[in-house]
Amino acid sequence: MEISDHPLTEARRYGYVEDGGVWLRPTLGQPARRIGQVKDTEDDALRYFAHRYEAFRAKIDELLTRLQAADNQGSYLMKLLHLQDQAKLHDGLGDYAALHERLRAAEAQLNESVVRNRARNLATKRSLVEQAEALRDTVEWLSASETVKELRQAWLKTGPVDRELTEELEMNFQRAVQHFFDRRKQFQADRKVLARRTVERYRELVAQADALKNSDQFETTSRQLKQLQTAWREVNGSLPKKQAAELWTKFRAANNHFFERLKKHIESQRLLEGEARPGGLPTTPEESLARKRALAGRAEALLELPSNQGITQAKTLQAEWKQSGTVRGPESDALWQRFMLACDKVFELSALDYYLRKRQAEGAAPLAPAERAEAAMTALRKFVESDRQELAVLQDNLGRLSQTVANDSFRQLLQGKIRTFERKIQTKTDLLNLFDQGSLR
């Protein structure tokens, strides 16, 4: 039985021997070409070049297998093109046309895959740019920093897009990310300056309270300490928990020391003088309410006065309010809110007037009434935005504070600051509305 010699059969199908040389038949649009010579027998020479073809085909099989399993198939494109060129020049005997067609089909499939992948990559990168740009005005620094980190990792993992879009997308993404980091750096620098000023202000208030705690001028000192308490709430600084708690403890201790002494002094005076009330003060809840209604109305009318006069009278009204008697109930609470909001508007308007006059002193041209109103509204919007940012930081700090007894004092301090900022924002917003309606100039 005759044994089949497949390599020799295939070699004779695609080549032949002539004049002592081995020839490859015409293929891939090229004429027959000599690829080697006969060294021993013609059959051995044909088999040798058939095996060279098989080795080349195996190389292509391996490449196509790796291509199908690869995540980044685009990196195989140049290898496919190189093998297509090699198929036209390789010295062997076999079906090079079939190999070339397989390589071309793989190239076409790869190009389609690259187009799909680049379209998907383009959509992904545009989404990442939009997400980075959405952080332009955020003040949630911790969570936003994590988001930026995740966006950068996603950007690095996303494959390429068409070359003409690459530079623009990269520039837009990096610009958005850098804008965030620039804002965060400025915020941190501002916070350090604010923290330093806050510590200095708190220490100053502690020193003033300590200097007053042993005073025997009870009426005057009581008023001064209450003013210090108001000043403390209005500092609105954000400090590390331990440092804030230490300062607050010292300040509260000085106040408690004085008011315990005041309490004992009042008791001793009552024992000596009885329970007689000072002349002219309200003696019934109805009289107190009437007095408070009148004070609230007078406070609301102060906006019609020049700011310097309004501030003086507002302080006078606040002193009168303290002497108007104690009344409990919804109407009393509502009157207190009306009164405080009216006084706050006077103080905020005075601060705004000072800000505008300071700008005027720096060389700005005199403003007509309408221009001054517009400048006031612009300044108020800026102040409101700043207050909202500070409020957001305080609320975030309060939310992160653990619910332990040791944090009660600091928690109360934060809650007081939050209420103060909410009042500031409401007051400035009301003034904005008054300017917008033409009620203020």
Buried (B, 14 or more C-beta within 10 A) or exposed (E): EEEEBEBBEBBBEBBBBEEEEBBBEEBEEEEEEBBBEBEEEBBEBBBBBBBBBBEBBEBBEEBBEEBEEEEEBBEBBEBBEEBBEBBEEBBBBBBBBEBBBBBBEBBEBBEEEBEEBBEEBBEBBBEBBEBBBEBEEBBEBEEBBEBBEEBBEBBEEBBBBEEEBEEEBBEBBBEBBEBBEEBBEEBEEEBEEBBEEBBEBBEEBBEBBBEBBEBEEBEEBBBBBBEBBEBBEEBBBBBEBEEBBBBBEBBBBBBEBBBEBBEEEEEEEEEEEEEEEEEEEBEEBEBBBEBBBBBBEBBBEBBEBEBEEBBBBBBEBBEBBEEBBEBEEEEBEEBBEBBBBBBBBBBBBBBBBEBBEEEBEEEEEEBEEEEBBEBBBEBBEEBBEEBBBBBBBBBBBBEEBEEEEEBEBBBEBBEBBBEBBBBBBBBBBBBBEBBEEEEBE
